[in-house]
Amino acid sequence: MIYLAVSLIAAAWLAPLVVVVLNSLRTNEEIAQGSMIGWPQHLAWSNYAAAWSGFCVAETCAGIRPYMLNSALVTIPATIFSTLLGAIAGYAVSLWRFRGDNWIYGIVTLGLFLPQQMRLLPWTIVLRDVGLINTLTGLVLIHTIQGLSFTTLFCRSYYVAIPHELIRAARIDGAGFFRIFWRIILPLSGPILIVTVIWQFTHIWNEFLYGVTFITGQQQPVTAALIALSAAVADIPQHGVQSAAVIIAALPTLLIYLLGGKYFVRGLTAGAVK
Amino acid sequence: MAALSIRGLSKRYANLEVLKDIALDIESGEFTVLVGPSGCGKSTLLNIVAGLDRPSAGTIEIGGRVVNDVAPKDRDIAMVFQSYALYPSMTVRQNITFGMECRHIPKAEQDAAVANVAKLLQIEPLLGRKPSQLSGGQRQRVAMGRALVRNPLLFLFDEPLSNLDAKLRVEMRMEIKRLHQRIGATIVYVTHDQIEAMTMATRIAVMHQGSVQQFADPDTVYRFPANLFVARFMGSPPMNTMPARLEAENDGPVVVIGAGRVDELRLRLRGYDAAAPFVGRKVVFGIRPECIAEGSRTFSSEAPVLVEAPVELVEPTGAETMVLLRLGGEPAMARISPDIRPAPGTSAVFALDTRRICLFDPETERLIA
């Protein structure tokens, strides 16, 4: 019974993915003649090639490749910055007592509960004032700062399990805040950094609202470009190519999970040092 | 020279006063043990000396220098922690050199210092290992190595043996004592274990509820506990204490236990002149278990005081037999020869060493004589 229930849920969950995968391998004519759902008659790999570098989005016909690059240029630095800053912030609030530490932690994590739409307007003003509207740097800035709430929360929860005596010993040994972080805390942080990186990477890569709001044209990340791709097709719907584009766009996050997945669960449950 | 001198030190958290007006002077080369039950403030005091916590009032001098506003690393101290606090990602060697690395000491000097300490503690084969690959006793040694390599004015130990099993604890206890004898370092050692305090210390500071109850050498603390708390805390089993009355007889004061009962016990006191003001008043009578022995025992050249007392319980431990008996109706533990086993429910004759009786004021709980 349990297996049946679980299988049904899994099937319902996976059905859209199956449809997209199947469509990405069917030619346009085949989809147009039959229905949206069906087995490919022969595997049309050409959809992938077209989606990657040939298909026309907006006015250019370079496929989604440039947009993938845009996404990478936003996601990679934003993931690194937000993870590192979150680790330092989490380390500070968990292992160093200072006046108002709990308040600062509370305010930082409050960011988790603010809906994205609410933050759009303030960010518009900030980006305008610092002159980063319609730049990838602007997006990196947004994602780094928005990500801090989460990365701080995660790293702090991990670091509170580290015995305070380690910090005390290091202070007596003469190490300061950053030396303790680099030499003692960071080497212990493997699991939590992997978790945070996976999480941040996935979220920033898949993020759509900021990408479509603050960036136009050639600078858009791939999530925003995918919409443009489906909207741009005036003549016949190119379902096969669109499906292939969606799958290509989803691949990086999938790869990250495959590479770090086993650490993900381990990192979520691990209790620091023993 | 006073290696450590603490004056008027107090510490409060909001409404809670955890240390009250502490004053201690510790001479160079002394092994001072701060002992007390958990929550007595001993670890807080050590952290304040280390500079990891700030006092609310008072001064701390290390080697004649006031260090209240000096960072821990500049206080010329080293500390060994209860959890050892070895840096998990570093090898034993790196653990030991980390402090020198922070102080930018040349590599050659570091290597010489490590070699020296490793030899002293016999941890040379462990230098390349990570802490997770070490046993409890080895970790303990490495933690001491990390402290020793600094060659500080003052060593601070925070319950370093409490994570070890009983057998290893006894071994490490001896090792630390031997180390102290060999290098003559000044040590302040915190523990809740009164046996560690008695066996290792040159002086013991017994702490309770945030204040020092008594600060004296182990023999004095044991023989002349300053108050009832110290009497009951030091020694295992602790000193027997029971209510009594002090009365005057022709040839001096007599302490009466269970006055008015058929089995009332009257003990003549000699050399307890300080008790004179308490004649005719209630006192608390204290006697160590080893001062109650089998009737054939002689404690000195004088004839012992013999008492017949009912036996309630007998606990043979191998090295001795512990007997729960009643003196004038009050329960008391006696420590008798291992091969003597009085039957519970019967009466037996016991010898009392009345020269080592303690009398306490029942109101102030302080030692009278």
Interface residues (C-beta under 8 A of the other chain):
Chain A: P163 E165 L166 R168 A169 A170 R171 I172 D173 G174 A175 R179 R183 I184 P187 L188 V273
Chain B: N47 A50 G51 L52 A71 P72 K73 I77 A78 M79 F81 Q82 S83 A85 Y87 P88 S89 M90 F98 G99 C102 R103 R146
